[in-house]
Amino acid sequence: MPQEENFIHNLFIQNTKSFSAFPDKESAESFIDELFNFLFLPKSVKHKQIGDLENEFQLLKNRFSSLTYDIIHDANKVTETTTTFFQQIPVIYTQLFKDANAILHFDPAAKSLEEIIVTYPGFYATAIYRLSHQLYLQNIPILPRLFTEYAHSKTGIDIHPGAKIGEYFFIDHGTGIVIGETTVIGNNVKIYQGVTLGALNVSKELAKIKRHPTIKNNVIIYSGATILGGDTTIGHDSIIGGNVWLTNSVPSYSIVYHKSEVKVKDNNPTTSEVLNFVI
């Protein structure tokens, strides 16, 4: 038993050290969902007074302050962080409605903004990213990644909070999308499922430099495309076809596509075209 007791003792020390500046994961996930619901999915709005919303907003502020205090342990900085974050909520809210309107405009399957807000995983992932990006800009550790990884687990869409994404951003379907930390995306960009905007080299020594591509305005990137490298720029108004692999820049107004050969044979060939099988 001494070996087991020693292990438990060392584990306690390690856990205490590792999580002394780490918020409760479930509380963080609950908070970001409640904030999303407050902004976009209010319950029984017709029965609420404006004071009810004000009280709910204040409760969210209090919960956020508790989460950030678990990370930075400085009451003055917590107050400053909370004030700055919630002052930016109206700006983020406006950005997100632009994203929702882009989906409504481009997706023939979308019938209303309400449908997009409630059911589209791409909108949810974008919303959590934009809220997390604000915290990233405020240099708050851990919490932005907790939020975006939670959205990743729910949607299959992996957006690092450090990425810079412009207005009217549209993720269609979304499953398997990866957007790296130093990615820069312009306005009116549309991305389909399975797209990777990644790094050419994952060396730790390159952590402080731009490792991920730049996507200019009005670009469409179709499913399965992979675009890698910090020096790679996709010029504005370009179309990147499905399954394209890019590690170099392309000029504006480009159409880049992967050409593959597809052969179709008759399932009932004539005697002159009999397939010979060797078993």
N, C-alpha and C positions, 0 to 999 in steps of 0.2 A: 503493500500500500504506500510506502514512502515515495516511490516514483510517481504514483498517481497524485498524491498530495502535492508534490513538488510541481507537477504539471499544472494543477489547478491554481496554485499560488502564482506561477509565472503567467498563466493565462489571465488571471485577475489583474496583474500589473500591466500587461500588454493592453488589455481592453480599456483599462482606466486611462492609459496614456493615449491610445488611439482615438477614443471617443470623447475625450474631454472637450473637444471643440467640434463636436458633430451633433447636429440636431436629431431628434427622433424621426426616423424615416417615415413611419406611418403618419405622424403628425404633419410632416411636410407635404406628403401626398394628399392628405385630407384637406390641408389649407389650399393648395393650388386648385383642387377640384371645386372647393367652395367659392374661391374667387372667380373661377370661370363661370360657375353657375350663377353667382351674384350678377355678373356682367351680362350673361346671355340667356340664362335659363331661370329667371325668377319664378318662384312659386306663388300662385294666387295673387298676381299683381293687382287685379281689380279690387281686391279686398284690403290692400295696403294703403296706409297713409305715407306721405313723404318722410315723416319722422321714423317710421319703421325701417325704411331703407337707410336712413342716416344712422340709426342704431346698429343695423347689420354691418354697415361700412365700418363703424367704429370697432365692432367686435373683430372684424377681419384685421384691422390695424393692430389691435391688441394681440391677436394670435401671431401675426407676423413679427411683432416686437419680441415675443417670447422665443420664436424660432431663431431670430437673428442674435438674440442675447446668448443663446446656447453656443453660438459660433464665435462671437467677438468679445463677449464678457465686458462690455463697456457701455454703461447706461447712456452716456451722452452720445456716443456714436450710434447706438441703437435708435435713439430718438431722431437723429439726423438722417439715418438710413431710411427709417420708416416714413418720415416726412417727404423725402425726395422721391421714394418709390411711389407713394400714393398720389403725389402731385403729378406724376407722369401717367397715371392710369387713364385720364381722359384722352391723352395723346395716343396711347396704345389702343384704346377702344376705337378711336377714329381710324387708325391704321387697319385694324382688324375688320372693320366694316368695309373698307376698300378691298381687302382680300376677299371677303365674302361676295362682294359685288362682282369681282373679277370672275369668281367661280360661276356665279349666276349668268354672267354675260357669255362665257365661253363653253360651258358644259350644257349640251342639249338635254341631258337627263335631269338637270336641276330645275325644280319647279318654283322654288321660293327661297328667300333668305332664311326663313325659319327652318326649312328642310336642311339647308346647308349647315347652319349653326348646330342643329341637334344631331345630325346623322353623319356628317362628312369627317372622316378621320384626319384628312389633310388640313381642314380648318382648325380642328382641335390641336393638332401638333403645332401648327403655325401660331396659334394663340399662346400656347405654353412657351414656345420659343420666344415670342416677342416679350412676354412678361419676364422670362428668365434673362433675356439679353439686357434688359434694363438693369437687372441686378449685377450682371457681368460688367456692365459699364461702370457701376458703382463699386467695383472691386470687392464684392461680397463673395467669399469662398464657399465652396461645397454646395450651397443652396441652389444656384442656377443649374448645376449638373443633376442634382437630385430631381428637380422639376422636369428637366428635359428627358432624363432617363426614364422617369415615370411615364411621360407621354410616349416615349419609345416603346415601352413594354405594352402599352395599351393599343398602339396604332401600327407598330412596325416601322415607324418613320423616325430616323435618327438625325436630329439637327443639333449640332453643338451650339450652346448659347453664345459663343464668341463670334459666330458667323454674322456677316452684315447682309441683311436682306432688305431690298427696297419695297416700294409700294405695289399694290395690286398683284401680290404673289399668289400663284395658283398651283397647288399640288393636286393632280388628278389620280385617283385610286391610292397611290402612295406607298403601298407595302414595299419594303426593301430599300427605300430611299436613304442615302447617307450623305450628309452635308457637313464637311469638316470645319474645324475651328476658325481657320483663316480664309474661308471662302467669302467672296464678295459677289453679291447678286444684285443686279439693277432692278429697274421697274418693269412691270408687265412681263414677268418671266413665268413660263409654264413648264412644269416638270412632271413627268409620268413615273409610274412605278419602276423600281429596280435601278434608278439612276444613282450613280456614285460620283460625288464631287470630292475627290480625295487627294492624298499626298503621294508623290513619287517615292519619297524616302521617309521612313518613319524613325530615323535616328533621333535619339534624345537631344543630341547637340543642336538639332535644327528647331527646337521647340519655340525659340523666340523669333523665328523668321516666318515669312509668308510661305506656307507649304501647299495651299489649296488654290484652285483656279478662280479666275474672275469671269463672271458671266454678265455681259452688258445688257442694256435694255432690249425688251421685245424679243427675247430668245425663247424658242421652244426646244425642249430636250425630251426625246421620246424614250420609251421604256428600254431598260437594259443598257443604256449608254454609260460609259465610264470616262470621266474627264479628270486627269491627274496633273498635279504640279502647280507650284506657286507662280511660275512664269507663264502659265497657259491662260490665254485670254480668248474668250469666244466673243467675237465682234457683234455689235448690235444688229437686230433684225435677222439673225441667223437661225437655221433649223438644223438640229443635230438628230440624225435618224436613230432608230432602234439598234441596239447592240454595237454601236460605234465605240471604238477605243481610241481616245485622243490624249496625247502627251505634248502636243504642240498647239500654238495659237492658230486661229483661223480669222480671216478678215470679216468685216461687216457684210451682211447680205449673203453669207455663204449657205450652201446646202451641203451637208456632210452626211454620207450614208454608207452603210456596210452592204456590199454586194455579195450575195451568196447564190449558189446554184441549187435550184430545186428541180428534181426530176420526178415526173409522174408517169407510172407505168400502168397498163391495163391489168386489173386484177385477174382477168381471165384471158391470158395471152393465147394467140393462135399457135398452131403446131410449129410454125417457123420461129416462134419467139419463146419456146419452152425454156423455163429456167431449170438448170441442172443443179441438183443438190447433192452434195457428197456428205454422207453420214459416217 
